[in-house]
Amino acid sequence: MMMTSHIHQSRYRVTLPGGRKVDIRTQEGVHACLKESAFCKDYVSTTLQDAIQIRQKAELDQEDKNCLTQAYTLMHFLSLNADTNTNILLEGIRESDIHVWYNDIAIDEIKKLSTKPSWVLTGILDIFEESVLNPCTTLACHAVPVAIALEGEFFQVLANFIRARQGGSSLPAPMICTQINSIIFWSLSVATTRFDPCWSKEKYFDTLESSGMLEQFLRVVTVPQFPESDTLMSNVLDTLASCRDLLSKKFKKGTPCGDTLRAIAEGKDGSKTERPVIMQRLRGLVGLVDMMKPMDDSVLKSQQCGHCGKSGTSKEFQLSLLLCSRCRLTRYCSKECQRGKSLAFWLS
C-alpha cells in the first residue's frame, strides 16, 4: 500500500514535521526541507518507491500520471535549488535513492520513450513524458548524481534515445535538445571541477565517446535553441578541442565521432544545421583533426636534409627536420645545415 504524499495538489508545497509548509520552488524552501534530514530522506524514498509501483501498471490513468509528476517535480526542484557548492543535497537524499532514480525510473522511462512511434516519427514528447528529463538536467549540477550517471548506463540509454529518431536520420525537438545539451554542459563542469578526485576533461569525453553519447551530442548541438545556449555549447566544444590526444584517436575518419563530425560539417548528416556559431566550431574541429593526421610513410621517407643529404626512416628523425622559412619546401636536419645552405646560396 502506498504511503500518503506530503506534496499538496499544487505539487510545490511540502509539509515539514511540526506543520510548517515550504515551497520547493525556492532555495529557502528546499534547504529547509533538506535540513530535516531524516524526514526528507524517508519522504524521497517513499515518493520514489510509489513511482516505481505506479510505473509497473500496463496503463496509467490521470491520477497515476499526477503522482508520477509529483515524484519528478520533487527530484527536479530539490536538485535545482540545492546549493551546488555544498553537499546539502545528500543531507536530504540518500545516495541509494539517486541510484534508484537513474536505474529504476529515468533509464527505464527513457528506454520506453525511445520505442514510442510518436517519438520516432516526430521527436516530440508531451509535457508528462518530457518531465522525466527535468530532474536529469538539474541532478547534473551535483557531483554524486553525475558520478552515478557516468558510471552507469544513463548516457548510453540517452544516446540510443536520440538515435531512435527515424533510425538516426532526424533529431529531437529543440526543447529536448536543450535539456540534453544542458546535461552535457553541467556534467562536464561538475566532473572536471567538483569530483574528488576531479576527472580530466579527456576522461569525461572518453566516457561519453564509449557510451555513444559524444557522437549524438555533436548532432543535437546543431539544433537551434535559446540564445545563451550558443555560448554554453561553444565552451563545451572549445574544451573538446583542447583534448588533442582524444581528438587524434576518436575523431579520425572511420570512427563514429569522426564520420559524424565530417557529415555534419559537410551538410550530409540529414539534419538541419541552423546555428552558425556552432557550425563554425564544428568545422574548426574537423580542421584541427585533419592537421593532426600523421604523415604518410612514403612522404616521410622521401624527405632528407637539403644541405648534407642526411636521411633516416624513423618518424622521429623526419619530424625533427626544420622547414625553410623562405621557400617552405626544403628541410634541414639542423640549424647549422640551414645556415650553411643559405650561405652557399648567397655566395653562388
C-alpha positions as CSV (number, residue, x, y, z in Angstrom):
1,M,0.0,0.0,0.0
2,M,1.4,3.4,-1.0
3,M,2.0,6.0,1.7
4,T,0.3,9.4,1.6
5,S,2.3,12.0,-0.2
6,H,3.3,15.2,1.6
7,I,3.1,17.3,-1.5
8,H,-0.1,19.3,-1.9
9,Q,-2.1,19.3,-5.1
10,S,0.0,22.3,-6.2
11,R,2.9,19.9,-6.2
12,Y,5.3,22.5,-4.9
13,R,4.5,22.7,-1.1
14,V,5.9,20.2,1.4
15,T,4.6,19.9,4.9
16,L,7.6,19.5,7.3
17,P,7.5,18.0,10.8
18,G,5.7,20.4,13.1
19,G,3.3,21.5,10.3
20,R,5.4,24.1,8.6
21,K,4.7,24.3,4.8
22,V,7.6,25.2,2.5
23,D,7.7,25.9,-1.3
24,I,10.3,23.7,-3.0
25,R,10.4,26.1,-5.9
26,T,12.6,28.4,-3.7
27,Q,16.1,27.7,-2.4
28,E,14.9,28.6,1.1
29,G,12.1,26.0,1.0
30,V,14.4,23.3,-0.4
31,H,17.1,24.0,2.2
32,A,14.6,23.8,5.0
33,C,13.3,20.5,3.6
34,L,16.8,19.0,3.1
35,K,17.9,20.1,6.6
36,E,15.1,18.0,8.1
37,S,17.4,15.1,7.1
38,A,15.6,12.0,8.4
39,F,12.2,13.3,7.3
40,C,13.4,14.3,3.8
41,K,15.3,11.0,3.2
42,D,12.3,8.9,4.1
43,Y,10.0,11.2,2.1
44,V,12.1,11.0,-1.0
45,S,12.4,7.2,-0.6
46,T,8.7,6.8,-0.2
47,T,7.9,9.0,-3.2
48,L,10.3,7.1,-5.5
49,Q,9.0,3.7,-4.4
50,D,5.4,4.9,-5.0
51,A,6.5,6.0,-8.5
52,I,8.1,2.6,-9.2
53,Q,4.9,0.8,-8.2
54,I,2.8,3.1,-10.4
55,R,5.1,2.6,-13.4
56,Q,4.5,-1.1,-13.3
57,K,0.9,-0.7,-14.4
58,A,0.1,-1.6,-18.0
59,E,-2.0,1.6,-18.4
60,L,-1.7,4.8,-16.5
61,D,-4.7,6.9,-15.7
62,Q,-4.6,10.7,-15.0
63,E,-4.2,10.1,-11.2
64,D,-1.2,7.9,-11.8
65,K,0.3,10.5,-14.1
66,N,-0.2,13.2,-11.5
67,C,1.5,11.0,-8.8
68,L,4.5,10.4,-11.2
69,T,4.7,14.1,-12.0
70,Q,4.8,14.8,-8.3
71,A,7.8,12.5,-7.9
72,Y,9.6,14.0,-10.9
73,T,8.8,17.5,-9.6
74,L,10.2,16.7,-6.2
75,M,13.5,15.4,-7.6
76,H,13.7,18.3,-10.0
77,F,13.3,21.2,-7.5
78,L,15.3,19.6,-4.7
79,S,18.3,19.3,-7.1
80,L,17.6,22.6,-8.8
81,N,17.5,24.7,-5.6
82,A,20.1,22.8,-3.5
83,D,23.4,24.7,-3.2
84,T,25.8,23.1,-5.7
85,N,28.9,24.3,-3.8
86,T,28.0,22.1,-0.7
87,N,26.8,18.6,-0.1
88,I,23.4,19.7,1.2
89,L,21.6,17.7,-1.4
90,L,22.9,14.5,0.2
91,E,21.7,15.7,3.6
92,G,18.1,15.1,2.4
93,I,18.5,12.4,-0.3
94,R,20.2,9.0,0.2
95,E,22.8,8.1,-2.4
96,S,21.0,4.8,-2.8
97,D,17.9,6.7,-3.9
98,I,19.8,8.6,-6.5
99,H,20.7,5.2,-7.9
100,V,17.0,4.3,-7.7
101,W,16.2,7.5,-9.7
102,Y,18.5,6.7,-12.5
103,N,18.3,2.9,-12.7
104,D,14.7,2.2,-11.8
105,I,12.9,5.3,-13.1
106,A,14.8,7.6,-15.5
107,I,16.7,5.0,-17.5
108,D,13.7,2.7,-17.7
109,E,11.4,5.5,-18.8
110,I,13.8,6.8,-21.4
111,K,14.1,3.3,-22.9
112,K,10.3,3.1,-23.2
113,L,10.1,6.6,-24.8
114,S,12.7,5.5,-27.3
115,T,10.3,2.9,-28.8
116,K,7.2,5.1,-28.9
117,P,6.1,5.6,-32.6
118,S,5.3,9.3,-31.9
119,W,8.9,9.9,-30.7
120,V,10.5,8.0,-33.5
121,L,8.4,10.0,-36.1
122,T,8.3,13.5,-34.6
123,G,11.0,13.8,-31.9
124,I,8.4,15.5,-29.7
125,L,7.3,14.4,-26.2
126,D,4.2,15.6,-24.4
127,I,4.5,17.6,-21.1
128,F,4.2,14.5,-18.9
129,E,6.7,12.4,-21.0
130,E,9.2,15.3,-21.0
131,S,9.0,15.8,-17.3
132,V,11.2,12.8,-16.6
133,L,14.2,14.7,-18.2
134,N,13.8,17.7,-15.9
135,P,15.4,16.0,-12.8
136,C,18.2,14.5,-15.1
137,T,19.1,18.1,-16.1
138,T,19.2,19.5,-12.6
139,L,20.9,16.5,-11.0
140,A,23.7,17.0,-13.5
141,C,24.7,20.1,-11.4
142,H,25.7,17.8,-8.5
143,A,28.8,15.6,-8.1
144,V,27.3,12.4,-6.8
145,P,24.5,12.1,-9.3
146,V,26.9,12.9,-12.2
147,A,29.3,10.2,-11.0
148,I,26.4,7.7,-10.8
149,A,25.2,8.7,-14.3
150,L,28.7,8.4,-15.8
151,E,29.5,5.1,-14.2
152,G,26.1,3.5,-15.1
153,E,24.3,3.2,-18.4
154,F,22.4,6.5,-18.3
155,F,24.4,8.2,-21.1
156,Q,24.3,5.1,-23.3
157,V,20.5,5.0,-22.9
158,L,20.3,8.7,-23.7
159,A,22.4,8.2,-26.8
160,N,20.1,5.4,-28.0
161,F,17.1,7.7,-27.3
162,I,18.4,10.3,-29.7
163,R,19.5,7.7,-32.2
164,A,15.9,6.2,-32.2
165,R,14.7,9.3,-34.1
166,Q,13.9,8.0,-37.6
167,G,16.7,5.5,-37.3
168,G,19.2,8.2,-36.5
169,S,18.5,10.4,-39.6
170,S,16.5,13.1,-37.7
171,L,16.9,14.9,-34.4
172,P,14.7,15.7,-31.3
173,A,12.7,18.8,-31.0
174,P,14.6,21.9,-29.8
175,M,13.3,21.8,-26.2
176,I,14.5,18.2,-25.8
177,C,17.9,19.1,-27.4
178,T,18.2,22.0,-24.9
179,Q,17.7,19.5,-22.0
180,I,20.2,17.1,-23.4
181,N,22.8,19.8,-24.0
182,S,22.3,21.1,-20.5
183,I,23.0,17.7,-19.1
184,I,26.3,17.6,-21.1
185,F,27.3,21.1,-20.1
186,W,26.7,20.7,-16.4
187,S,28.1,17.2,-16.1
188,L,31.3,18.2,-17.8
189,S,31.7,21.2,-15.4
190,V,31.0,19.0,-12.4
191,A,33.2,16.1,-13.4
192,T,36.2,18.3,-14.1
193,T,35.9,20.6,-11.1
194,R,33.9,19.0,-8.2
195,F,34.7,15.3,-8.4
196,D,37.0,14.0,-5.7
197,P,39.5,13.4,-7.3
198,C,38.5,15.5,-10.3
199,W,38.2,13.9,-13.6
200,S,40.3,15.2,-16.5
201,K,38.4,16.6,-19.4
202,E,39.8,13.8,-21.6
203,K,38.4,11.1,-19.2
204,Y,35.0,12.8,-19.3
205,F,34.8,12.9,-23.1
206,D,36.3,9.4,-23.4
207,T,33.5,8.1,-21.2
208,L,30.9,9.9,-23.4
209,E,32.5,8.5,-26.5
210,S,32.4,4.9,-25.2
211,S,28.7,5.3,-24.4
212,G,27.9,6.7,-27.9
213,M,26.7,10.0,-26.3
214,L,29.6,12.1,-27.7
215,E,28.6,11.3,-31.3
216,Q,25.0,12.1,-30.6
217,F,25.9,15.3,-28.8
218,L,27.7,16.6,-31.9
219,R,24.3,16.2,-33.7
220,V,21.9,17.7,-31.1
221,V,24.2,20.7,-30.6
222,T,23.3,21.9,-34.1
223,V,19.6,22.3,-33.3
224,P,18.7,26.0,-32.7
225,Q,17.9,26.7,-29.0
226,F,17.8,29.7,-26.7
227,P,20.4,32.4,-27.5
228,E,22.6,31.9,-24.4
229,S,23.0,28.2,-25.4
230,D,25.4,29.2,-28.2
231,T,27.9,30.4,-25.6
232,L,27.5,27.4,-23.3
233,M,27.8,24.9,-26.1
234,S,30.7,26.8,-27.6
235,N,32.5,26.4,-24.3
236,V,31.9,22.6,-24.4
237,L,33.2,22.4,-27.9
238,D,36.2,24.5,-27.1
239,T,37.0,22.2,-24.2
240,L,36.7,19.2,-26.5
241,A,39.0,20.9,-29.0
242,S,41.7,21.2,-26.3
243,C,41.7,17.4,-25.9
244,R,44.2,16.8,-28.7
245,D,45.1,13.2,-27.9
246,L,41.4,12.2,-27.7
247,L,40.7,14.0,-31.0
248,S,43.5,12.3,-32.8
249,K,42.3,8.9,-31.7
250,K,38.5,9.2,-31.6
251,F,37.8,11.7,-34.4
252,K,39.8,10.4,-37.3
253,K,38.0,9.1,-40.4
254,G,36.4,5.8,-39.9
255,T,35.4,6.4,-36.3
256,P,31.8,7.1,-35.3
257,C,32.6,10.6,-33.9
258,G,34.9,11.4,-36.8
259,D,32.5,10.4,-39.5
260,T,29.5,12.1,-37.8
261,L,31.5,15.3,-37.4
262,R,32.5,15.4,-41.0
263,A,29.0,14.6,-42.2
264,I,27.6,17.5,-40.1
265,A,30.3,19.9,-41.3
266,E,29.7,18.9,-45.0
267,G,25.9,19.1,-44.7
268,K,25.5,15.4,-45.2
269,D,24.1,14.4,-41.8
270,G,20.5,14.7,-43.0
271,S,19.6,17.2,-40.3
272,K,19.3,21.0,-40.4
273,T,22.2,23.0,-39.2
274,E,21.0,26.4,-38.4
275,R,23.4,27.5,-35.7
276,P,26.2,29.4,-37.5
277,V,28.3,29.9,-34.3
278,I,28.1,26.2,-33.5
279,M,28.7,25.1,-37.1
280,Q,31.8,27.2,-37.2
281,R,33.1,25.4,-34.1
282,L,32.4,22.0,-35.6
283,R,34.1,22.8,-38.8
284,G,37.0,24.1,-36.8
285,L,37.2,20.7,-35.1
286,V,37.4,19.0,-38.5
287,G,40.3,21.2,-39.5
288,L,42.0,20.6,-36.2
289,V,41.7,16.9,-36.5
290,D,43.0,17.0,-40.1
291,M,46.0,19.0,-39.0
292,M,46.9,16.2,-36.6
293,K,47.0,13.5,-39.2
294,P,50.3,11.6,-39.2
295,M,52.4,12.0,-42.3
296,D,52.2,9.1,-44.8
297,D,55.3,6.9,-44.5
298,S,56.1,7.4,-48.2
299,V,56.2,11.1,-47.7
300,L,58.4,10.8,-44.6
301,K,60.9,8.5,-46.3
302,S,61.2,10.9,-49.2
303,Q,62.4,13.8,-47.0
304,Q,66.1,14.4,-46.3
305,C,68.3,17.3,-45.2
306,G,68.6,19.8,-48.1
307,H,72.2,20.6,-47.2
308,C,74.1,17.5,-46.1
309,G,71.7,14.9,-47.5
310,K,71.3,13.1,-44.2
311,S,68.2,10.9,-44.1
312,G,66.5,8.5,-41.8
313,T,63.5,6.2,-41.9
314,S,62.3,6.9,-38.3
315,K,59.4,9.2,-37.9
316,E,61.3,10.9,-35.0
317,F,64.0,12.0,-37.4
318,Q,61.7,13.0,-40.2
319,L,59.5,15.1,-37.9
320,S,62.6,16.8,-36.4
321,L,63.6,18.2,-39.8
322,L,63.4,22.1,-39.9
323,L,61.3,23.7,-42.7
324,C,62.9,26.5,-44.6
325,S,61.1,29.7,-43.7
326,R,61.6,31.2,-47.2
327,C,60.6,28.5,-49.7
328,R,58.6,26.4,-47.3
329,L,59.7,23.3,-49.2
330,T,63.3,22.4,-48.2
331,R,64.0,20.8,-44.8
332,Y,67.2,20.7,-42.8
333,C,68.5,18.3,-40.1
334,S,70.0,21.2,-38.0
335,K,70.3,24.9,-37.8
336,E,73.9,24.6,-38.9
337,C,72.9,22.9,-42.2
338,Q,70.2,25.6,-42.7
339,R,72.7,28.4,-42.3
340,G,75.3,26.6,-44.4
341,K,72.8,26.2,-47.3
342,S,71.8,29.8,-47.0
343,L,75.4,30.9,-47.1
344,A,76.2,28.7,-50.1
345,F,73.1,30.1,-51.9
346,W,74.2,33.7,-51.4
347,L,77.8,33.0,-52.4
348,S,76.9,31.3,-55.6
